[in-house]
Amino acid sequence: MTRTTGGHETDASIAATTDGATRARATGDGLLELVAMVGRLRGPGGCPWDADQTHESLVQYLVEECWELIDAIESGSREEMIEELGDVLYQVLFHADLAAHTPGEDYDIDDVSRHMTAKMVARHPHVFGDREAETAADVVAFWDDLKASEKPHRTSVLDGVPQGMPALALAQKLLGKAEKVGVTREPTDVASAPATEEELGDTLIALVASARAQGLDAERALRGAIRSLQEDVRAAEA
């Protein structure tokens, strides 16, 4: 098992976990076993492959496991969901154990967990504080303010958006960010726009097929349009 490093729980963090403490004790044994197993595999006498890995070498596996989990969510069975959630969890535990035994990093899964607890407490003042929110829309409305106070060094709505996201997902996320500074893109005419996700999927496939037939790279084309959108956003923020 990885060692536990420093880090102090705040009163809010303790309050956040108090109500679920009994359930956590009842259901946490399997998680502790997995943490211990990761430590065994990466420790002396363990697996040479596991011991050789770095954060960077594991990136490809994390990406692959996330996509496999998405497949399981969209079309898989309960058994597939359990397996794929476990694969993603294993990646988290692997990175944490690696950090716990890498000079200069010195954090482990307890530090990761405590940080996440504190973050979620801060992001839910309507649950752990005195702020009011009756609907999901109310919560979304003040999340941006909370995130801004957490990361004051971010000066653009684009800061923190992973540029490595698939182009279509990135475009959808950036359109939402752009709207916050008054930058928009005209949507397709409502009369001809797809009315359902199934129709939208067919339309997107048809566009890609058309691009392919003309020798155009649909991914590159969309990323070019995304760069243009981001330039407009930064110009609006200047």
C-alpha positions in Angstrom: 0.0 0.0 0.0 1.2 3.5 -0.7 2.3 5.5 2.3 0.2 8.4 3.5 1.9 11.7 3.3 1.0 15.0 4.9 -2.1 17.1 4.3 -4.7 18.2 6.8 -8.4 17.8 6.4 -10.3 21.1 6.8 -13.4 21.2 8.9 -15.4 21.5 5.7 -13.7 18.4 4.3 -14.6 16.4 7.5 -18.1 17.7 7.3 -18.3 16.6 3.7 -17.5 13.1 4.5 -19.3 12.6 7.9 -22.7 11.7 6.5 -21.2 9.0 4.3 -18.7 7.6 6.7 -20.6 4.5 7.6 -21.2 3.6 3.9 -17.5 4.3 3.1 -16.4 1.9 5.8 -18.7 -0.7 4.5 -17.7 -0.4 0.9 -14.1 0.7 1.0 -12.4 -2.6 1.6 -12.2 -3.5 -2.1 -10.6 -0.2 -2.9 -8.0 -0.6 -0.2 -7.1 -4.0 -1.5 -6.6 -2.5 -5.0 -4.4 0.2 -3.6 -2.3 -2.4 -1.8 -2.1 -4.5 -5.0 -0.8 -1.6 -7.0 1.9 -1.0 -4.4 2.9 -4.7 -4.5 3.1 -4.7 -8.3 5.3 -1.5 -8.3 7.4 -2.4 -5.3 10.4 -4.6 -4.8 9.8 -8.1 -6.1 6.9 -6.9 -8.1 6.4 -6.5 -11.9 9.4 -5.1 -13.8 7.0 -3.5 -16.4 5.0 -1.7 -13.8 8.2 -0.5 -12.1 9.5 1.0 -15.4 6.5 3.2 -16.1 6.3 6.9 -15.9 3.4 9.4 -15.9 4.3 10.1 -19.6 4.5 6.4 -20.7 1.0 5.8 -19.1 -0.8 8.5 -21.0 -1.7 6.3 -24.0 -3.3 3.7 -21.6 -5.3 6.4 -19.7 -6.7 7.7 -23.0 -7.5 4.2 -24.2 -9.2 3.2 -20.9 -11.3 6.4 -20.9 -12.6 5.7 -24.4 -13.3 2.1 -23.5 -15.3 3.4 -20.5 -17.3 5.7 -22.8 -18.1 2.7 -25.0 -19.3 0.8 -22.0 -21.5 3.7 -20.9 -23.0 4.1 -24.3 -23.6 0.5 -25.2 -22.1 -1.9 -22.5 -23.6 -4.2 -19.9 -23.3 -3.8 -16.1 -20.3 -6.2 -16.2 -18.5 -4.0 -18.9 -19.2 -0.9 -16.8 -17.6 -2.5 -13.7 -14.6 -3.6 -15.7 -14.0 -0.3 -17.5 -14.6 1.8 -14.4 -12.0 -0.4 -12.7 -9.5 0.1 -15.5 -9.8 3.9 -15.2 -9.6 3.7 -11.4 -6.4 1.6 -11.8 -4.8 4.3 -13.8 -5.5 6.9 -11.1 -4.1 4.6 -8.4 -1.1 3.8 -10.6 -0.2 7.4 -11.1 -0.6 8.2 -7.4 1.6 5.3 -6.4 4.2 6.3 -8.9 4.2 9.9 -7.5 4.5 8.6 -4.0 7.8 6.9 -4.8 9.2 9.6 -7.2 11.6 12.1 -5.5 10.2 15.6 -5.9 6.6 14.6 -6.4 5.9 13.1 -2.9 2.1 12.8 -3.0 -0.1 9.7 -2.9 -3.7 8.6 -3.3 -4.7 10.1 0.1 -3.4 13.5 -1.0 -5.4 13.2 -4.3 -8.5 12.2 -2.4 -8.3 14.9 0.2 -7.7 17.5 -2.5 -10.7 16.3 -4.4 -12.9 16.3 -1.3 -11.9 19.9 -0.5 -12.5 20.9 -4.1 -16.0 19.5 -4.1 -16.9 21.1 -0.8 -15.8 24.5 -2.2 -17.8 23.9 -5.4 -21.0 23.0 -3.4 -21.6 25.9 -1.0 -25.3 25.2 -1.5 -24.7 21.9 0.2 -21.9 22.6 2.7 -22.4 26.3 3.1 -25.2 28.9 3.2 -25.6 29.6 -0.5 -28.9 28.7 -2.0 -29.5 26.7 -5.2 -32.9 25.1 -6.0 -32.1 23.8 -9.5 -29.2 22.5 -11.5 -29.3 25.7 -13.5 -28.8 27.7 -10.3 -25.6 25.6 -9.6 -24.2 26.1 -13.1 -24.8 29.8 -12.8 -22.4 30.3 -9.9 -19.8 27.6 -10.8 -17.9 30.0 -13.1 -17.4 32.4 -10.2 -16.2 29.6 -7.9 -13.8 28.3 -10.5 -12.4 31.8 -11.1 -11.7 32.3 -7.4 -9.9 28.9 -7.3 -7.7 29.8 -10.2 -7.1 33.6 -10.3 -4.1 33.1 -12.6 -6.5 32.3 -15.5 -7.2 35.4 -17.4 -9.0 34.0 -20.4 -12.2 31.9 -20.7 -10.0 29.6 -22.9 -7.5 28.9 -20.1 -7.7 25.3 -18.9 -9.5 24.0 -22.0 -7.5 20.8 -23.1 -6.4 21.4 -26.7 -5.9 17.7 -27.1 -9.6 16.9 -27.0 -11.2 15.4 -30.1 -12.0 18.3 -32.5 -15.8 17.9 -32.3 -15.9 17.8 -28.5 -13.4 20.7 -28.4 -15.6 22.8 -30.8 -18.7 22.2 -28.6 -16.9 23.2 -25.4 -15.2 26.3 -27.0 -18.5 27.6 -28.4 -19.9 27.7 -24.9 -16.7 29.5 -23.7 -16.9 32.0 -26.6 -20.5 33.0 -25.9 -19.4 34.3 -22.5 -17.4 37.0 -24.2 -19.9 37.7 -26.9 -18.3 35.6 -29.7 -20.7 33.4 -31.6 -20.9 31.4 -34.7 -24.2 31.3 -36.7 -26.0 28.0 -36.4 -27.5 26.1 -39.3 -30.9 27.4 -40.4 -33.4 26.0 -37.9 -35.6 24.7 -40.7 -32.9 22.5 -42.1 -31.1 21.7 -38.9 -31.2 18.1 -37.5 -33.9 17.8 -34.9 -32.5 14.7 -33.0 -29.1 13.3 -32.1 -29.7 10.5 -34.6 -30.4 13.0 -37.4 -27.4 15.0 -36.3 -25.2 11.9 -36.4 -26.3 11.1 -39.9 -25.6 14.7 -41.0 -22.2 14.7 -39.5 -21.3 11.3 -41.2 -22.6 12.7 -44.5 -20.4 15.8 -44.1 -17.3 13.6 -43.3 -18.1 11.4 -46.3 -18.4 14.4 -48.5 -15.0 15.7 -47.3 -13.4 12.4 -47.8 -14.8 12.2 -51.4 -13.1 15.5 -52.1 -9.9 14.6 -50.5 -10.4 16.9 -47.5 -9.4 16.1 -43.9 -12.5 16.7 -41.8 -10.5 16.7 -38.5 -7.9 19.2 -39.7 -10.7 21.4 -41.2 -12.5 21.6 -37.9 -9.4 22.2 -35.9 -8.6 25.1 -38.3 -12.1 26.6 -37.6 -11.5 26.1 -33.9 -8.2 28.1 -34.1 -10.1 30.9 -35.8 -12.7 30.8 -33.1 -10.1 31.0 -30.4 -8.4 33.9 -32.1 -11.7 35.8 -32.1 -12.2 35.0 -28.4 -8.8 36.4 -27.5 -9.3 39.4 -29.6 -12.6 40.1 -27.8 -10.9 39.7 -24.5 -8.0 42.1 -25.3 
